[in-house]
């Protein structure tokens, strides 16, 4: 069963699975899963004209589906975002 993901007021993207993503700054995302939170770096690539979301730097046993969740959330962001 696919989870429902939606944007909510205040710029937060959340899922009915209990995770949420929001920008703290243009270069930094906060990912939350229940009581677990981690910061994820975002960097704009002038070569590719896209912002890269560095999920691999923040992956851990506490957030094993981080990359998948960020890919889902990125569809709600304005602009061109690539999860790497």
N, C-alpha and C positions, 0 to 999 in steps of 0.2 A: 504494500500500500504506500503510495506517495504521500509525503507530508505536504501540508498547506503552508506556503510561505507568503507573507504579505508585508507591505510597507505600512508603518503606522506613523501617526503624527510625531514630530520631533526627529525625523530622519532615521528611525530605527527599523531594521528589517528583522522580522521574527517568524518563527515557525511554531506550528502546533506540537512539535517534538520537544520544545522547551529551550531552543537555542535562539540567540539574537546577535545581530551585528550592527554596529554604529560607528560612524566616523568620529574620532576625537579631534583630529586635524586632517588636512588633505593627505598627509603622509602616514597616518596612523589610524588603524581600526581597532575597536574593542570587540572581541568575540566572547560571548557568555553562553555557558551551558549549565543550567542550574546554578550551583554555587561556585562553579569554576569559571574563571575569566583569564583571558590572555590577550596580549597586544600583538598586532600583526602589522608589519611594515608594508607601506605602499610607496612605490617609486615610479615616476613618469619616465618612459623611454622615448626620447626624441626620435630615435631610429625607427621605432615601430609605431609611433604615435598612439601609444597605449600606456595605461597605468598598470604596473605589475604588482600583484598582491602576493607577497612572499609567504605562502602557507607552510612551506616545508621548514622554514625557520622556527615556526611556532608549534609544530605538531608534537604531540606527546600522548602518553597513555591516558591522560585525563581528558583529552579531546581527540579521540581516534578518527572521527569523521570530519575534522576541521576543514580539510581541503574540499570535500564534497559540499559541505554547508556554505563555504565561501563562494563556490561556483554558483550555487543556487541564489545566494544573496546578491552576487554581482549583476545578475540580470535586472535588478532594481536600481542599480547605480546609474547616474547620468554620466555618459562618456564611454570610452572604450577601456574595459578592465579585463585583464588576463590573470588567472590564478596560476602561479608557478610554484 
